Amino acid sequence: MPKYSRRDVLRNAAKAAAASVTDFELPRGLSAAESWNAAGTESAGLFHDMVSLKLAWRDPARTFKPHTRWWWPDGAVTKDGITWELDQMRNQGIGGVEIVTVWKMYEKGNHDFLSPQFLDLLSFAVDQAKARNMEVSISFCPGWNFGGFWVDPMDRSKVLTQSWEDFNGPETYDKDLPILGDGTVEEQHPEFESTAPDEHQIVGVVVAPLAGERLDGARLVDLTDRVRGNHLYWNIPVGRWRLMTYRIKYTGQLCSATDNFSQPQWVVDFLNVEAMGRYCDYLGDRLHKSCGKEFGGTVDTLFCDSFEITVF
């Protein structure tokens, strides 16, 4: 008996399915119901399946038609342009669009993201898509990376940074802890300093003895409770030690494709449940007021092209 691979089985199954569909002739000039009745009782089940498949293939539901990205450069669209472009897409078999607001490309005619004019145009586009039996997906942010101008300073993208100092004990450490160390944020983004009150806030201070160039992880000591403000007093034991300070640092990251907008679109802290909740409440409320009547209908999804996190 010949041996068949998984790929062989799938290939042969696809060939058989294609042959059964292409060899089946749909009666001309009959509706689906008339075709089913003409099949007779003996082959009604198979005939029903083939008719349904043929009809769906000839005129698929909008969900199964191709959908396309529809960029609105800084909201620089008009109602006449919206209707014309939707007509062109529908006439070419497009079943839906994904609206994304990206870079400012024109000197005039721009509409800030979520401005009254922008939301009016968005509502109009959804209504016109509905009239053409097309779906609309709306980007849940300007550009990509979840974020926007409304994100509070403490809700914005942040990272945990590390600075360190090495010592030969015994000696006494009695000074302010360093903010940043080699190769960290300050060297890469010296121009950005967050207004958030917890910028550079100490999260932890840990020391460990050095065994050659490696840390002795079995002898880590947590000194966080000894820190007063930004100051640490510590009697360093005999030996070589590394003192590591961990702090909050805001990245200043902006949504991609929005760098020339009239106001900064701050990326939200994806890992903060409360921050994401506030973000979704604000944006969802404004989109719902604009076109919420079509949520779950013409507006089939809210999406984000992708999200990236700036790290240092």
CORLIN-V826754 format. One record per run of one state. SS is the DSSP state (~ for helix, > for strand, _ for the rest). FROM is the first residue (numbers start at 1). LEN is the number of residues. If there is no record, write none. Layout:
BEGIN
ss->SS from->FROM len->LEN
ss->SS from->FROM len->LEN
END
This chain:
BEGIN
ss->_ from->1 len->5
ss->~ from->6 len->17
ss->_ from->23 len->9
ss->~ from->32 len->7
ss->_ from->39 len->5
ss->~ from->44 len->15
ss->_ from->59 len->3
ss->~ from->62 len->3
ss->_ from->65 len->2
ss->> from->67 len->7
ss->_ from->74 len->5
ss->~ from->79 len->13
ss->_ from->92 len->4
ss->> from->96 len->7
ss->_ from->103 len->13
ss->~ from->116 len->16
ss->_ from->132 len->3
ss->> from->135 len->5
ss->_ from->140 len->4
ss->> from->144 len->1
ss->_ from->145 len->2
ss->> from->147 len->2
ss->_ from->149 len->4
ss->~ from->153 len->3
ss->> from->156 len->1
ss->_ from->157 len->1
ss->> from->158 len->19
ss->_ from->177 len->8
ss->~ from->185 len->4
ss->_ from->189 len->13
ss->> from->202 len->10
ss->_ from->212 len->2
ss->> from->214 len->2
ss->_ from->216 len->1
ss->~ from->217 len->3
ss->_ from->220 len->1
ss->> from->221 len->2
ss->_ from->223 len->1
ss->~ from->224 len->3
ss->_ from->227 len->1
ss->> from->228 len->1
ss->_ from->229 len->2
ss->> from->231 len->20
ss->_ from->251 len->3
ss->> from->254 len->1
ss->_ from->255 len->1
ss->> from->256 len->1
ss->_ from->257 len->9
ss->> from->266 len->3
ss->_ from->269 len->4
ss->~ from->273 len->22
ss->> from->295 len->1
ss->_ from->296 len->3
ss->> from->299 len->5
ss->_ from->304 len->9
END
